[in-house]
Amino acid sequence: MKNAKDWIKMEIIKVPQARIKALRGDRGSVTRMLEEKLKASISLDKDGTVTIEGEPVDEFFALPVIKAIARGFEPRVALKLLNDEYGMKVIDLRDFARNAKTMARVRGRIIGEEGKAKKIIEDEAEVQVAIHGHTVAIIGELELIDIAATAVFKLAEGVPHGGVYLYLEKNRRRRKAEELKRKAGR
């Protein structure tokens, strides 16, 4: 019969240099907090290599949280992924941009002037959005992620901001109406 140590395995992922501090925190405070919440041991090398060790189920739940932090989310937002009703979607903007100049334009459209477009997506779709490098990552309730992702796709494809905002507003109104119907039916 195998003992508990035989079941412990290891996950290794790379975190971008720019996100190492967010994962480590002041004097390791974030790493310690994550280890406690995730019930797994986390070690972080200076080159960005993250090793997660623990029971397989704990590693399974820890991996998306670490990936979310690597994609640009704050740890408190990434921890939402421990809830079964939350998920993360990562959109690769290289699918929409042929070169660095186009990439900057696409990123700028998604962020908007002074972050306005990003904020509207977050508020209307009730999700969190992180833009890091050539990716846009979205964390939210599973049913809401696709709404935000569609808005990101539309902006990346060049749809006018007003049309995207209208799409988001219509979806928010539909969700509110469905919620009121559910409450009235009780």
Phi and psi restraints in degrees (value plus and minus 20) as a CYANA .aco file:
   2 LYS   PHI    -103.0   -63.0
   2 LYS   PSI     123.1   163.1
   3 ASN   PHI    -111.4   -71.4
   3 ASN   PSI     154.0   194.0
   4 ALA   PHI     -78.0   -38.0
   4 ALA   PSI     -54.9   -14.9
   5 LYS   PHI     -84.9   -44.9
   5 LYS   PSI     -50.6   -10.6
   6 ASP   PHI     -86.9   -46.9
   6 ASP   PSI     -45.3    -5.3
   7 TRP   PHI    -106.3   -66.3
   7 TRP   PSI     -35.9     4.1
   8 ILE   PHI     -93.2   -53.2
   8 ILE   PSI     107.7   147.7
   9 LYS   PHI    -141.6  -101.6
   9 LYS   PSI    -185.2  -145.2
  10 MET   PHI    -162.5  -122.5
  10 MET   PSI     118.8   158.8
  11 GLU   PHI    -133.9   -93.9
  11 GLU   PSI     116.3   156.3
  12 ILE   PHI    -146.6  -106.6
  12 ILE   PSI     107.0   147.0
  13 ILE   PHI    -155.9  -115.9
  13 ILE   PSI     142.1   182.1
  14 LYS   PHI    -123.4   -83.4
  14 LYS   PSI     118.3   158.3
  15 VAL   PHI    -135.5   -95.5
  15 VAL   PSI     113.8   153.8
  16 PRO   PHI     -76.9   -36.9
  16 PRO   PSI     125.5   165.5
  17 GLN   PHI     -70.9   -30.9
  17 GLN   PSI     -58.7   -18.7
  18 ALA   PHI     -86.9   -46.9
  18 ALA   PSI     -36.0     4.0
  19 ARG   PHI    -126.3   -86.3
  19 ARG   PSI     -21.7    18.3
  20 ILE   PHI     -80.7   -40.7
  20 ILE   PSI     -64.3   -24.3
  21 LYS   PHI     -82.9   -42.9
  21 LYS   PSI     -58.4   -18.4
  22 ALA   PHI     -84.0   -44.0
  22 ALA   PSI     -54.5   -14.5
  23 LEU   PHI     -98.8   -58.8
  23 LEU   PSI     -54.5   -14.5
  24 ARG   PHI    -101.1   -61.1
  24 ARG   PSI     -67.9   -27.9
  25 GLY   PHI      58.3    98.3
  25 GLY   PSI     159.8   199.8
  26 ASP   PHI     -88.0   -48.0
  26 ASP   PSI      97.9   137.9
  27 ARG   PHI      33.1    73.1
  27 ARG   PSI      13.4    53.4
  28 GLY   PHI      63.1   103.1
  28 GLY   PSI      -7.8    32.2
  29 SER   PHI     -82.5   -42.5
  29 SER   PSI     -60.2   -20.2
  30 VAL   PHI     -89.2   -49.2
  30 VAL   PSI     -63.6   -23.6
  31 THR   PHI     -79.7   -39.7
  31 THR   PSI     -63.6   -23.6
  32 ARG   PHI     -82.9   -42.9
  32 ARG   PSI     -63.6   -23.6
  33 MET   PHI     -82.3   -42.3
  33 MET   PSI     -63.2   -23.2
  34 LEU   PHI     -84.3   -44.3
  34 LEU   PSI     -61.5   -21.5
  35 GLU   PHI     -78.9   -38.9
  35 GLU   PSI     -61.1   -21.1
  36 GLU   PHI     -85.9   -45.9
  36 GLU   PSI     -67.6   -27.6
  37 LYS   PHI     -90.2   -50.2
  37 LYS   PSI     -56.8   -16.8
  38 LEU   PHI    -110.9   -70.9
  38 LEU   PSI     -29.5    10.5
  39 LYS   PHI      36.3    76.3
  39 LYS   PSI      19.8    59.8
  40 ALA   PHI    -164.7  -124.7
  40 ALA   PSI     134.9   174.9
  41 SER   PHI    -106.7   -66.7
  41 SER   PSI     113.2   153.2
  42 ILE   PHI    -143.4  -103.4
  42 ILE   PSI     103.3   143.3
  43 SER   PHI    -140.0  -100.0
  43 SER   PSI     122.3   162.3
  44 LEU   PHI    -148.6  -108.6
  44 LEU   PSI      99.1   139.1
  45 ASP   PHI    -107.5   -67.5
  45 ASP   PSI     141.6   181.6
  46 LYS   PHI     -82.7   -42.7
  46 LYS   PSI     -45.0    -5.0
  47 ASP   PHI    -103.8   -63.8
  47 ASP   PSI     -20.5    19.5
  48 GLY   PHI      77.1   117.1
  48 GLY   PSI     -14.6    25.4
  49 THR   PHI     -98.5   -58.5
  49 THR   PSI     103.3   143.3
  50 VAL   PHI    -130.9   -90.9
  50 VAL   PSI     108.6   148.6
  51 THR   PHI    -133.4   -93.4
  51 THR   PSI     106.7   146.7
  52 ILE   PHI    -132.8   -92.8
  52 ILE   PSI     103.6   143.6
  53 GLU   PHI    -147.1  -107.1
  53 GLU   PSI     116.1   156.1
  54 GLY   PHI     148.0   188.0
  54 GLY   PSI    -187.2  -147.2
  55 GLU   PHI     -83.2   -43.2
  55 GLU   PSI     127.0   167.0
  56 PRO   PHI     -72.4   -32.4
  56 PRO   PSI     -60.3   -20.3
  57 VAL   PHI     -87.7   -47.7
  57 VAL   PSI     -56.6   -16.6
  58 ASP   PHI     -88.6   -48.6
  58 ASP   PSI     -59.6   -19.6
  59 GLU   PHI     -84.3   -44.3
  59 GLU   PSI     -59.8   -19.8
  60 PHE   PHI     -77.6   -37.6
  60 PHE   PSI     -63.2   -23.2
  61 PHE   PHI    -100.9   -60.9
  61 PHE   PSI     -46.6    -6.6
  62 ALA   PHI     -94.6   -54.6
  62 ALA   PSI     -56.6   -16.6
  63 LEU   PHI     -75.9   -35.9
  63 LEU   PSI     -70.4   -30.4
  64 PRO   PHI     -85.0   -45.0
  64 PRO   PSI     -49.9    -9.9
  65 VAL   PHI     -85.8   -45.8
  65 VAL   PSI     -65.7   -25.7
  66 ILE   PHI     -85.2   -45.2
  66 ILE   PSI     -61.9   -21.9
  67 LYS   PHI     -81.6   -41.6
  67 LYS   PSI     -58.3   -18.3
  68 ALA   PHI     -84.5   -44.5
  68 ALA   PSI     -61.4   -21.4
  69 ILE   PHI     -84.4   -44.4
  69 ILE   PSI     -59.8   -19.8
  70 ALA   PHI     -83.8   -43.8
  70 ALA   PSI     -50.1   -10.1
  71 ARG   PHI    -102.5   -62.5
  71 ARG   PSI     -25.8    14.2
  72 GLY   PHI     100.3   140.3
  72 GLY   PSI     -20.1    19.9
  73 PHE   PHI    -104.0   -64.0
  73 PHE   PSI     129.7   169.7
  74 GLU   PHI     -91.0   -51.0
  74 GLU   PSI     129.8   169.8
  75 PRO   PHI     -74.4   -34.4
  75 PRO   PSI     -59.4   -19.4
  76 ARG   PHI     -83.0   -43.0
  76 ARG   PSI     -53.5   -13.5
  77 VAL   PHI     -94.8   -54.8
  77 VAL   PSI     -62.9   -22.9
  78 ALA   PHI     -80.5   -40.5
  78 ALA   PSI     -53.9   -13.9
  79 LEU   PHI     -85.8   -45.8
  79 LEU   PSI     -37.0     3.0
  80 LYS   PHI     -79.8   -39.8
  80 LYS   PSI     -43.1    -3.1
  81 LEU   PHI     -87.4   -47.4
  81 LEU   PSI     -31.0     9.0
  82 LEU   PHI     -93.9   -53.9
  82 LEU   PSI     -38.3     1.7
  83 ASN   PHI    -102.1   -62.1
  83 ASN   PSI     110.4   150.4
  84 ASP   PHI     -80.1   -40.1
  84 ASP   PSI     -42.7    -2.7
  85 GLU   PHI    -105.8   -65.8
  85 GLU   PSI     -22.6    17.4
  86 TYR   PHI    -131.2   -91.2
  86 TYR   PSI     131.4   171.4
  87 GLY   PHI    -169.4  -129.4
  87 GLY   PSI     157.4   197.4
  88 MET   PHI    -153.1  -113.1
  88 MET   PSI     118.5   158.5
  89 LYS   PHI    -143.8  -103.8
  89 LYS   PSI     114.2   154.2
  90 VAL   PHI    -135.0   -95.0
  90 VAL   PSI     106.3   146.3
  91 ILE   PHI    -129.1   -89.1
  91 ILE   PSI     105.2   145.2
  92 ASP   PHI    -109.1   -69.1
  92 ASP   PSI      93.6   133.6
  93 LEU   PHI     -93.4   -53.4
  93 LEU   PSI     -30.1     9.9
  94 ARG   PHI     -85.1   -45.1
  94 ARG   PSI     -38.0     2.0
  95 ASP   PHI     -89.7   -49.7
  95 ASP   PSI     -37.4     2.6
  96 PHE   PHI    -133.7   -93.7
  96 PHE   PSI     -29.6    10.4
  97 ALA   PHI    -147.7  -107.7
  97 ALA   PSI     108.9   148.9
  98 ARG   PHI    -106.9   -66.9
  98 ARG   PSI     -44.4    -4.4
  99 ASN   PHI    -169.3  -129.3
  99 ASN   PSI     158.6   198.6
 100 ALA   PHI     -82.7   -42.7
 100 ALA   PSI     -57.8   -17.8
 101 LYS   PHI     -85.4   -45.4
 101 LYS   PSI     -64.0   -24.0
 102 THR   PHI     -86.2   -46.2
 102 THR   PSI     -59.2   -19.2
 103 MET   PHI     -79.6   -39.6
 103 MET   PSI     -63.8   -23.8
 104 ALA   PHI     -82.5   -42.5
 104 ALA   PSI     -59.2   -19.2
 105 ARG   PHI     -85.9   -45.9
 105 ARG   PSI     -65.1   -25.1
 106 VAL   PHI     -84.0   -44.0
 106 VAL   PSI     -65.9   -25.9
 107 ARG   PHI     -79.8   -39.8
 107 ARG   PSI     -62.7   -22.7
 108 GLY   PHI     -82.2   -42.2
 108 GLY   PSI     -58.8   -18.8
 109 ARG   PHI     -84.8   -44.8
 109 ARG   PSI     -59.6   -19.6
 110 ILE   PHI     -93.4   -53.4
 110 ILE   PSI     -57.8   -17.8
 111 ILE   PHI     -93.5   -53.5
 111 ILE   PSI     -63.8   -23.8
 112 GLY   PHI      60.7   100.7
 112 GLY   PSI     150.4   190.4
 113 GLU   PHI     -86.0   -46.0
 113 GLU   PSI     101.6   141.6
 114 GLU   PHI      35.4    75.4
 114 GLU   PSI      10.2    50.2
 115 GLY   PHI      60.1   100.1
 115 GLY   PSI      -8.3    31.7
 116 LYS   PHI     -82.1   -42.1
 116 LYS   PSI     -67.3   -27.3
 117 ALA   PHI     -83.3   -43.3
 117 ALA   PSI     -64.7   -24.7
 118 LYS   PHI     -79.8   -39.8
 118 LYS   PSI     -64.9   -24.9
 119 LYS   PHI     -83.3   -43.3
 119 LYS   PSI     -61.1   -21.1
 120 ILE   PHI     -84.3   -44.3
 120 ILE   PSI     -62.3   -22.3
 121 ILE   PHI     -79.5   -39.5
 121 ILE   PSI     -66.8   -26.8
 122 GLU   PHI     -81.6   -41.6
 122 GLU   PSI     -65.1   -25.1
 123 ASP   PHI     -90.8   -50.8
 123 ASP   PSI     -67.1   -27.1
 124 GLU   PHI     -92.0   -52.0
 124 GLU   PSI     -57.3   -17.3
 125 ALA   PHI    -113.9   -73.9
 125 ALA   PSI     -25.1    14.9
 126 GLU   PHI      36.3    76.3
 126 GLU   PSI      32.0    72.0
 127 VAL   PHI    -153.6  -113.6
 127 VAL   PSI     154.9   194.9
 128 GLN   PHI    -133.9   -93.9
 128 GLN   PSI     117.4   157.4
 129 VAL   PHI    -142.5  -102.5
 129 VAL   PSI     115.4   155.4
 130 ALA   PHI    -147.9  -107.9
 130 ALA   PSI     110.4   150.4
 131 ILE   PHI    -133.6   -93.6
 131 ILE   PSI      97.1   137.1
 132 HIS   PHI    -161.8  -121.8
 132 HIS   PSI     102.5   142.5
 133 GLY   PHI      41.6    81.6
 133 GLY   PSI    -144.6  -104.6
 134 HIS   PHI    -121.9   -81.9
 134 HIS   PSI      -0.7    39.3
 135 THR   PHI    -145.9  -105.9
 135 THR   PSI     133.9   173.9
 136 VAL   PHI    -139.8   -99.8
 136 VAL   PSI     104.0   144.0
 137 ALA   PHI    -133.5   -93.5
 137 ALA   PSI     123.1   163.1
 138 ILE   PHI    -148.4  -108.4
 138 ILE   PSI     108.7   148.7
 139 ILE   PHI    -139.0   -99.0
 139 ILE   PSI     112.0   152.0
 140 GLY   PHI    -198.1  -158.1
 140 GLY   PSI    -196.4  -156.4
 141 GLU   PHI     -82.3   -42.3
 141 GLU   PSI     124.5   164.5
 142 LEU   PHI     -72.6   -32.6
 142 LEU   PSI     -62.8   -22.8
 143 GLU   PHI     -91.0   -51.0
 143 GLU   PSI     -39.9     0.1
 144 LEU   PHI    -113.7   -73.7
 144 LEU   PSI     -40.2    -0.2
 145 ILE   PHI     -79.7   -39.7
 145 ILE   PSI     -62.9   -22.9
 146 ASP   PHI     -85.0   -45.0
 146 ASP   PSI     -53.2   -13.2
 147 ILE   PHI     -84.1   -44.1
 147 ILE   PSI     -67.4   -27.4
 148 ALA   PHI     -85.2   -45.2
 148 ALA   PSI     -60.7   -20.7
 149 ALA   PHI     -82.7   -42.7
 149 ALA   PSI     -60.8   -20.8
 150 THR   PHI     -82.2   -42.2
 150 THR   PSI     -60.4   -20.4
 151 ALA   PHI     -82.3   -42.3
 151 ALA   PSI     -62.4   -22.4
 152 VAL   PHI     -83.4   -43.4
 152 VAL   PSI     -65.6   -25.6
 153 PHE   PHI     -78.4   -38.4
 153 PHE   PSI     -64.8   -24.8
 154 LYS   PHI     -81.1   -41.1
 154 LYS   PSI     -65.3   -25.3
 155 LEU   PHI     -83.9   -43.9
 155 LEU   PSI     -61.7   -21.7
 156 ALA   PHI     -84.4   -44.4
 156 ALA   PSI     -50.9   -10.9
 157 GLU   PHI    -103.1   -63.1
 157 GLU   PSI     -26.3    13.7
 158 GLY   PHI      78.4   118.4
 158 GLY   PSI     -11.5    28.5
 159 VAL   PHI     -82.9   -42.9
 159 VAL   PSI     116.9   156.9
 160 PRO   PHI     -76.5   -36.5
 160 PRO   PSI     123.5   163.5
 161 HIS   PHI     -74.0   -34.0
 161 HIS   PSI     -61.3   -21.3
 162 GLY   PHI     -77.9   -37.9
 162 GLY   PSI     -60.8   -20.8
 163 GLY   PHI     -85.6   -45.6
 163 GLY   PSI     -57.6   -17.6
 164 VAL   PHI     -89.4   -49.4
 164 VAL   PSI     -62.0   -22.0
 165 TYR   PHI     -83.6   -43.6
 165 TYR   PSI     -58.7   -18.7
 166 LEU   PHI     -82.6   -42.6
 166 LEU   PSI     -64.3   -24.3
 167 TYR   PHI     -76.9   -36.9
 167 TYR   PSI     -66.9   -26.9
 168 LEU   PHI     -84.7   -44.7
 168 LEU   PSI     -62.6   -22.6
 169 GLU   PHI     -83.8   -43.8
 169 GLU   PSI     -62.5   -22.5
 170 LYS   PHI     -81.5   -41.5
 170 LYS   PSI     -61.1   -21.1
 171 ASN   PHI     -86.0   -46.0
 171 ASN   PSI     -59.4   -19.4
 172 ARG   PHI     -84.4   -44.4
 172 ARG   PSI     -63.4   -23.4
 173 ARG   PHI     -82.2   -42.2
 173 ARG   PSI     -61.9   -21.9
 174 ARG   PHI     -82.3   -42.3
 174 ARG   PSI     -63.0   -23.0
 175 ARG   PHI     -83.6   -43.6
 175 ARG   PSI     -62.0   -22.0
 176 LYS   PHI     -83.7   -43.7
 176 LYS   PSI     -62.6   -22.6
 177 ALA   PHI     -83.2   -43.2
 177 ALA   PSI     -62.4   -22.4
 178 GLU   PHI     -83.6   -43.6
 178 GLU   PSI     -59.2   -19.2
 179 GLU   PHI     -84.6   -44.6
 179 GLU   PSI     -62.2   -22.2
 180 LEU   PHI     -84.2   -44.2
 180 LEU   PSI     -58.9   -18.9
 181 LYS   PHI     -83.1   -43.1
 181 LYS   PSI     -62.4   -22.4
 182 ARG   PHI     -82.7   -42.7
 182 ARG   PSI     -63.2   -23.2
 183 LYS   PHI     -87.1   -47.1
 183 LYS   PSI     -58.5   -18.5
 184 ALA   PHI     -89.6   -49.6
 184 ALA   PSI     -48.9    -8.9
 185 GLY   PHI     -98.1   -58.1
 185 GLY   PSI     -27.0    13.0
